[in-house]
Amino acid sequence: MKKTPLSKQVWQFINKYKMFDETAHILIALSGGPDSVALTLLLREIQSNFCPELKLHLAHLNHLLRGKESEQDELFVHSFAREFNLALTVKQLNVLELAKGANLEATAREVRYQFLQETAKEIAANHIVTAHNMNDQAETFLMRLIRGAGVTGLTGIKPILKMNNSLKNPNTDQSITIVRPLLNTRRSDIENYLREKQLNACIDSSNFSTKLTRNKIRLDILPKISTINPKAIEAISRTTDMLREWQEVFIDNSPSQLINNKNNEIKLSLDTLLNIPEVMRHQKLRDSIEQIYGKIHGITAKHIISIDSLLIKGKSGKKILLPNKLEVAREFEHIIIRPTTNLILSNDDNRKSVDSFDFSLNGCWEGELFILSYEIVTQLETSSYPKDMFAVLDLDKIGEKLRVRFRLPGDKYTPIGHQKAEKLKRLMLEKRIPLSARKLWPLVITLKDEIIWAPKLPVAKEFAANSKSSHFAIIIAK
C-alpha cells in the first residue's frame, strides 16, 4: 500500500484542529535545526499542493549563547531563506545578560516567544508555527510526570495555544495563536523526510548534554522505555490527547463564577472551593494563577497542595508565597491570589508616623477602599445607610475640621459600649477586616490624632452623639 506523503499527513492534522485556513498569514519559528527546517519545507509543500494563498514568513532569534555555533545557525537561516525565496526576520539578543541569575532556559524561552509575538504583530501574521513533534510531547509528559505535575501539566504541549496577552493582528483584530502542525509526527519520520529531500540542518551541540533534564529523558530514559514498548512515544501522545479531552469536558466546562477579578487579584469563595471535587478545585486554582500571571510556568502540584492547606479551619491570615512574585492568602472565608506587588512592601509595621489628609465638614475624602463624606444633620434617619458604614457624631466635640490617616502600631481607642480602650488591631480582627486591607483602612481622627471612627468599626465613645448633644454630624463610607 502506498504510503501517504508526510505533507498530506501534516495537512490532515492541521485541518483536524483547524489550526489555520488556506489564506492565513503564518510566522514560522526557524531555529535552523532539523525539526524547524522540515516544518518549513512541509508548509511550502502544503502551500503548493493545497492552499496557494497561504503566506509564509520565517523568524529566527539568535540567543548568542553558543558562540560560533549561534553565528553559523544565523548564517544558515539567511542562506535557507534565500534558497527558498522566503521572507525572514532575524534578531540577536544576549540572553545570558538578560537572565542575570534567573533560570537561563526559562529566560531563553520567554524572550523567544516575545520576539515571535512581536514579529507576528509587525507583519500582521495570524499564527506562529513551531516545530514541536511527537517526541517533544513524550519528553514533556515524562518530565512533568517526574516533577509531580497535575492534570493540566500532563496534557503536555497543546496543538493550539491562544496567547494570553494583548498582541493582536492589526488587520483582523484577532489574537495571535501558536500552532504545532508536527505534534502528531515522530522525530524519526522528520529525519527520514530530510534525508529523502537531501537537505541538511544545523545541529545544536547542547542537545547532547545530559545535564539538562529534557536531554536526559531524550537520550537515556525514552530509549529504555522503548525497549519495553517500541510504540511508547505514540502511546504517550495518545495519553496526552485523552487527558486534554478529559480536561476540556470536565474542568474547562465547570462553573466559572468562582473567579472575581478585582484590583488585579482573584478572590475565591472558600465554600465553593470546598464543595467541588478536588481535581476541579486544583484546576480552578491553576486557572486563577494563570489569569493573574498570564502563564502557569513554575507552578507545580506541590504549590497547589500547599494552597489547599489554607482551606482548613484556623488558617485565616496565613499566606503562601509562589514563584513569579505571587502570593496566596487565606482571608476569613476567601482565598486571595495576587501579585506580591499589590501589597505595601515597605516595613509599615515599624512606622513611627504616617501621612494624614484633610477632611472638613461638607467635604469628601477618597481612598483605595472607601469614599468618606462628612455632613451636618438636623434630623437623623439612619435606616437608609448601610450597617456599620456610618457614624453619628457630636459636632461640638469633633469640630468642623478633621483628618484621615491609616493605622499605626499600637493604635487604640474606647468604642461606644466599652469601658476601656481597645486595640484597633483586635477590633479589626473581630470585624473580620482582611489583613491585606488593614493598611489601607481609613481612620477618621481629630486634629489631636484621637480616633473618632473607621468603616465597620464602632464609633469612639467620647465623640458619639447622645441625648445631651445639641449639634450633629454624620460620616458616611461608600
Secondary structure, 3 states (H helix, E strand, C coil): CCCCCHHHHHHHHHHHCCCCCCCCEEEEECCCCHHHHHHHHHHHHHHHHCCCCCEEEEEEEECCCCCHHHHHHHHHHHHHHHHCCCEEEEEECCHHHHHCCCCHHHHHHHHHHHHHHHHHHHCCCCEEECCCCHHHHHHHHHHHHHCCCCHHHHCCCCCEEECCCCCECCCCCCECEEECCCCCCCHHHHHHHHHHHCCCCCCCHHHHCCCCHHHHHHHHHHHHHHHHCCCHHHHHHHHHHHHHHHHHHHCCCCCCCCCCEECCEEEEEHHHHHCCCHHHHHHHHHHHHHHHHCCCCCCCHHHHHHHHHHHCCCCCCCEEEECCCEEEEEECCEEEEEEHHHCCCCCHHHCCCCCEEEEECCEEEECCCCEEEEEEECCCCHHHCCCCCEEEEEHHHHCCEEEEECCCCCCEECECCCCCCEEHHHHHHHCCCCHHHHCCCCEEECCCCCEEECCCCCCECCCECCCCCCCEEEEEEC
